[in-house]
Amino acid sequence: MRTTSPGPLDAAPRHLEVGMALFLFIVLIAVVFGFVGVLVKGMLWLLVIGAVLFILALVFGGMRLGKRSRS
């Protein structure tokens, strides 16, 4: 009987799935805050919060990708 090693298409480790879910959740919240901030007059601070969250999500995602490519 022959055993094979895990291939590149196998499931990702659990901690990577949680990190990606968190990243997508932060991006979703940033987009929602951004739209609400633009649509509701006088709510510029929601747009600012959305922009900050989006930038943080991009930084977080970049760090995750950087760690993955070095391994």
C-alpha positions in Angstrom: 0.0 0.0 0.0 1.4 3.4 -1.0 0.9 6.5 1.1 1.2 10.0 -0.4 2.2 13.2 1.2 -0.2 16.1 1.5 -0.5 18.0 -1.7 -0.9 21.8 -2.3 -4.6 21.5 -2.7 -5.2 20.0 0.8 -7.1 22.0 3.4 -5.3 24.9 5.0 -4.4 24.7 8.7 -7.2 25.8 11.1 -5.3 28.9 12.3 -5.1 30.2 8.7 -8.8 29.8 8.2 -9.6 31.7 11.4 -7.2 34.5 10.3 -8.8 34.8 6.9 -12.3 34.8 8.4 -11.2 37.6 10.7 -9.7 39.6 7.8 -12.8 39.2 5.7 -15.0 40.3 8.7 -12.9 43.4 9.3 -13.1 44.3 5.6 -16.9 43.8 5.5 -17.3 46.0 8.6 -15.1 48.7 7.0 -17.1 48.7 3.8 -20.4 48.9 5.8 -19.1 51.8 7.9 -17.8 53.5 4.7 -21.1 53.3 2.9 -23.1 54.4 6.0 -20.7 57.3 6.5 -21.1 58.4 2.9 -24.9 58.0 2.7 -25.8 59.6 6.0 -25.2 63.3 6.0 -23.3 64.5 9.1 -21.8 61.1 9.8 -18.3 61.7 8.5 -16.8 60.0 11.5 -18.3 56.7 10.3 -16.5 57.1 7.0 -13.2 57.8 8.9 -13.7 54.6 11.1 -14.5 52.6 8.0 -11.3 53.9 6.3 -9.2 53.1 9.3 -10.6 49.6 9.6 -10.0 49.0 5.9 -6.4 50.1 6.2 -5.9 48.0 9.3 -7.4 45.0 7.5 -5.0 45.5 4.6 -2.0 45.7 6.9 -3.2 42.6 8.8 -3.7 40.7 5.5 -0.3 41.8 4.2 1.4 40.5 7.4 -0.5 37.2 7.1 0.6 36.8 3.4 4.1 37.8 4.3 4.4 35.1 7.0 2.9 32.5 4.7 5.3 33.2 1.8 8.4 33.0 4.1 7.5 29.6 5.5 
